[in-house]
Amino acid sequence: MMSRKIVSRLSACAITLLLMLTSACVTAETLKVKPGVEGTARSNYYQAMVELKGANYIQANTLFTLVARSPSYVKYGALAQLRLADVLFMQGRYRAAIVKYSAFIAQHPSNPNMPYARFRAAQGYYEQLPSDLFILPPAHEGDQTLTHEARRELARFLRDFPISRFASTAEKMLDETEHMLCRHELYVADFYEKRDKPEAVAWRLKGAIDTYPKCALTKENVLRLGESYAKGGNPADAAAAYALYLEKFPQGAERARLEEKLRQLKEKLAPKAPPKSSD
């Protein structure tokens, strides 16, 4: 699994490249300001891009705000609205940036920059996730509301734009959020196991395995699921868990023991034949 720091670095490189490509026309040509509203907006927009690339956020924000007020027929107005969100994002003001990206998305549904805006909005949630490198207790032990939001938005982005240039980075971010949510479910299962609550342990394990199989579907977790069901007095569910173990891990070390347990459970769960009449 790729760390959040590496994923963020990859994303930052991709976004910087995009901004460079977007502003690649900042040459002598841009100094030839065309007359009228369109020409003024174009000149201000490209000057704002220069300020943004130079991390001069106050100046960039001022110029983009001016361009964003252009009449609707001026194409640079919509672009400036998007760049205002970028200014906030690049300052680490992710919540405010998400609001700006969301406004752009709502106001310009057919704009060709929609995939970029959707990706950056989703990334805004991801960038707010805590890292285990800097906090105690570990991030997966805390509240996961923001992680669920990041997962939801990244999944929606990949559903709607599966071949976007940002898809591969979004997939890495989604994997990281799902891994954190998986670890949280397993952490809570441990919590309940220490308090001898097998039903709660089984509920958490089942949820983790069903929702985050890449992380939670392991021999240890499936075996633990079956044992928790059995301990909690749910033989049918225990049998299903043992059958899952045998299906997914046919060479597992517990195979022989679980085959015997499964046989016994099936006999126990089999319907009893009615007693024969004495007539």
ZICOR-V977492 format. One record per pair of residues at least 12 apart in sequence whose ideal C-beta (glycine too) atoms are under 7 Angstrom apart, sorted by sequence separation. I is the first residue (numbers start at 1). GAP is how many residues later the second one is. D is the distance in Angstrom with one decimal. If there is no record, write none. Layout:
# ZICOR-V977492
i;gap;d
I;GAP;D
I;GAP;D
This chain:
# ZICOR-V977492
i;gap;d
48;12;4.9
51;12;6.5
68;12;4.1
85;12;5.1
88;12;6.0
105;12;5.3
130;12;7.0
158;12;5.5
189;12;5.0
192;12;6.7
209;12;6.2
226;12;5.0
229;12;5.8
246;12;6.1
30;13;6.6
67;13;3.7
68;13;4.9
104;13;5.1
105;13;6.4
157;13;5.4
158;13;6.5
209;13;6.8
245;13;5.7
246;13;6.6
48;15;3.5
85;15;3.4
189;15;4.0
226;15;3.4
30;16;4.7
47;16;5.8
48;16;4.8
64;16;4.4
68;16;6.3
84;16;5.6
85;16;4.6
101;16;5.0
105;16;7.0
154;16;5.3
158;16;6.7
188;16;5.1
189;16;5.3
205;16;5.8
209;16;6.8
225;16;4.4
226;16;4.7
242;16;4.6
129;17;6.2
128;18;5.6
129;18;5.9
44;19;5.1
48;19;6.8
64;19;4.8
65;19;6.6
85;19;6.4
101;19;5.4
102;19;6.0
154;19;5.5
155;19;6.2
185;19;5.2
205;19;6.1
206;19;6.2
222;19;6.1
226;19;6.6
242;19;5.8
243;19;6.2
26;20;4.8
64;20;4.9
101;20;3.9
154;20;4.3
205;20;4.4
242;20;4.7
25;21;6.7
125;21;6.3
129;21;6.2
44;22;5.7
45;22;4.9
82;22;5.2
185;22;5.9
186;22;6.0
222;22;5.5
223;22;5.9
23;23;6.4
26;23;6.2
44;23;5.0
61;23;6.7
64;23;6.6
81;23;5.2
98;23;5.3
101;23;7.0
151;23;6.5
154;23;6.6
185;23;3.8
202;23;5.9
205;23;6.5
222;23;4.6
239;23;5.8
26;24;5.7
125;24;4.8
126;24;4.5
125;25;3.7
23;26;3.7
41;26;5.0
61;26;5.0
98;26;4.2
151;26;4.3
182;26;5.5
202;26;3.9
219;26;6.9
222;26;6.7
239;26;4.3
22;27;6.8
60;27;5.5
97;27;5.2
150;27;4.8
151;27;6.2
201;27;4.3
202;27;4.9
238;27;6.4
239;27;6.6
122;28;7.0
125;28;5.5
126;28;6.8
41;29;4.6
23;30;6.5
57;30;5.4
78;30;5.2
94;30;4.2
147;30;5.4
151;30;6.5
182;30;3.8
186;30;6.8
198;30;4.5
202;30;6.0
219;30;4.9
235;30;5.3
239;30;6.8
45;31;4.4
52;31;6.6
82;31;5.8
89;31;6.2
122;31;3.7
181;31;6.3
217;31;6.6
223;31;5.8
121;32;6.4
122;32;4.8
19;33;6.9
37;33;6.3
41;33;4.9
78;33;5.9
94;33;5.2
147;33;5.4
148;33;7.0
182;33;3.6
198;33;4.0
199;33;4.2
219;33;5.1
235;33;6.2
236;33;6.0
19;34;6.4
37;34;6.4
42;34;5.6
45;34;6.4
52;34;6.8
57;34;5.7
94;34;5.2
147;34;5.6
178;34;5.1
182;34;5.1
198;34;3.9
235;34;6.1
41;35;4.2
45;35;5.9
48;35;6.7
52;35;6.4
82;35;6.0
85;35;6.8
89;35;6.5
122;35;4.8
202;35;7.0
38;36;5.5
41;36;6.7
179;36;5.2
37;37;5.9
144;37;5.9
178;37;6.6
119;38;5.6
118;39;5.1
140;40;5.2
144;40;5.2
139;41;6.3
118;42;6.9
118;43;6.7
140;43;3.8
140;44;4.6
119;45;6.8
115;46;4.6
141;46;5.6
119;47;4.1
126;47;4.8
140;47;5.8
122;48;6.7
115;49;4.4
123;50;6.8
115;51;6.6
119;51;6.1
126;51;6.7
11;112;6.3
8;119;6.8
4;125;6.9
4;127;5.6
14;152;6.9
14;155;6.2
11;158;5.0
10;159;5.8
7;162;6.9
7;165;4.8
7;166;5.7
7;169;6.3
2;170;5.3
4;172;5.8
1;174;6.4
1;175;6.8
1;178;5.8
